[in-house]
Amino acid sequence: MTAPTASTAPVAALALGDDALVLSHRLGEWAGHAPVLEEEVALANIALDLLGQARLLLSMAGDEDELAYLREERAFRNVQLVEQPNGDFAHTIARQLYFSTYQRLLYGQLAAGDTEFAGLAAKAVKEVAYHQDHAEQWTLRLGDGTADSHERMQRACTALWRFTGEMFQPVEGLDGVDWEGLRAVWRKSVEGVLGRATLTVPEGPQSGAWTAGAGRQGLHTEPFGRMLAEMQHLHRSHPGASW
Amino acid sequence: MVTATTPLEAELLRIAGSVPDPELPVLTLEELGVVRAVHLRGTDAVEVELTPTYTGCPAIEAMSLDIERALRERGLREVTVRTVLTPAWSTDDITDEGRRKLQAFGIAPPRAGRASGPVPVALGPTRTRIARAGETEQAAATSSVHCPHCGSADTELLSRFSSTVCKALRRCLSCREPFDHFKEL
């Protein structure tokens, strides 16, 4: 087993940890607002899984609370997809479909590798399989549902498409990952689900001109600052407070 | 997977394993399969290896405190509970006795033998039943989730996530009762 060097491990731990933390917070925003009680519970459970991953990953990079609550926007390394606002339920499901498919494939590769992330990935990949299943079932229901749900699901899938390319940018410290292979399998999987859901695969590019995505470099979209302000407010107002 | 080397360590492992699960108190931690090992460090210090069911399971802190209390009552001065992730916990680690207790408590136990590798994602039916055409009774019985109340295999999924992250919500189509199902992981 190759020991990861101290300089690269935190970069990857921050990238993966921030993805999980930020999406966990976004999903938690549904509490009290989900369309039905079962969905409220489901989204909170997915958020809890992600929070568990985030705690372990951020602890590999430093003090988990300091990293979550005291960093400025530019210091976060999550992809821009996960920070996108919840929108309507279709937007949340499209974000879940894109991200959980990616996370499951990435963790699958990490679980088979020999980095320090292998153990966590082997554990989390089993949980993420349920996230992906949840997102796929809802994509089918909404896409192949009423005219209104179909239109909203299509709009959401199209709106978030330009954020998907960023997920396949190589992350320093995750050298064993086959990023292009990951992208190809991701695309096949997502296209399959969209097809079964009678939805059209968005035509725009995933990366390059007219796309978004520099979260891994610390550049974030406007809604992220507002999300962080809410997430960090309590901790910053009452330093060191505990239950 | 569970290791104890000396008679004293075996006894301490039994004590740690007899602690009830904080969220499912019908089960002990041993029956849940989460206490991995106990190592003596000197004469009155001990280290316990505990593995979480789910990465974000909030019960892990309560479990650690309960184990610590139980071992201190046995006379240990210093108790350290260490969380281990590898190998990842699986519902196959729940003992047969644990499965029986879950069933008696009204929670359908996880189906066995599905834990190797990632959980397959199937865009298949959410309903299980007694036997489909061309399917043996045995194959149907292992793939079905049975109602813990009336035993029927004709049940349907209501939600993939229930009162805790480890459970799914189902409904029995024979007796119409909703019930929790401990998901395979």
Boltz contact constraints between the chains, C-beta under 6 A:
constraints:
  - contact:
      token1: [A, 38]
      token2: [B, 159]
      max_distance: 6.0
  - contact:
      token1: [A, 41]
      token2: [B, 161]
      max_distance: 6.0
  - contact:
      token1: [A, 42]
      token2: [B, 159]
      max_distance: 6.0
  - contact:
      token1: [A, 42]
      token2: [B, 161]
      max_distance: 6.0
  - contact:
      token1: [A, 45]
      token2: [B, 161]
      max_distance: 6.0
  - contact:
      token1: [A, 45]
      token2: [B, 165]
      max_distance: 6.0
  - contact:
      token1: [A, 48]
      token2: [B, 56]
      max_distance: 6.0
  - contact:
      token1: [A, 48]
      token2: [B, 165]
      max_distance: 6.0
  - contact:
      token1: [A, 49]
      token2: [B, 56]
      max_distance: 6.0
  - contact:
      token1: [A, 51]
      token2: [B, 56]
      max_distance: 6.0
  - contact:
      token1: [A, 52]
      token2: [B, 55]
      max_distance: 6.0
  - contact:
      token1: [A, 52]
      token2: [B, 56]
      max_distance: 6.0
  - contact:
      token1: [A, 53]
      token2: [B, 55]
      max_distance: 6.0
  - contact:
      token1: [A, 119]
      token2: [B, 85]
      max_distance: 6.0
  - contact:
      token1: [A, 119]
      token2: [B, 86]
      max_distance: 6.0
  - contact:
      token1: [A, 120]
      token2: [B, 85]
      max_distance: 6.0
  - contact:
      token1: [A, 122]
      token2: [B, 88]
      max_distance: 6.0
  - contact:
      token1: [A, 123]
      token2: [B, 55]
      max_distance: 6.0
  - contact:
      token1: [A, 123]
      token2: [B, 85]
      max_distance: 6.0
  - contact:
      token1: [A, 123]
      token2: [B, 88]
      max_distance: 6.0
  - contact:
      token1: [A, 124]
      token2: [B, 55]
      max_distance: 6.0
  - contact:
      token1: [A, 125]
      token2: [B, 118]
      max_distance: 6.0
  - contact:
      token1: [A, 126]
      token2: [B, 118]
      max_distance: 6.0
  - contact:
      token1: [A, 126]
      token2: [B, 119]
      max_distance: 6.0
  - contact:
      token1: [A, 126]
      token2: [B, 185]
      max_distance: 6.0
  - contact:
      token1: [A, 127]
      token2: [B, 54]
      max_distance: 6.0
  - contact:
      token1: [A, 129]
      token2: [B, 118]
      max_distance: 6.0
  - contact:
      token1: [A, 129]
      token2: [B, 119]
      max_distance: 6.0
  - contact:
      token1: [A, 129]
      token2: [B, 121]
      max_distance: 6.0
  - contact:
      token1: [A, 130]
      token2: [B, 160]
      max_distance: 6.0
  - contact:
      token1: [A, 132]
      token2: [B, 121]
      max_distance: 6.0
  - contact:
      token1: [A, 133]
      token2: [B, 121]
      max_distance: 6.0
  - contact:
      token1: [A, 134]
      token2: [B, 160]
      max_distance: 6.0
  - contact:
      token1: [A, 136]
      token2: [B, 123]
      max_distance: 6.0
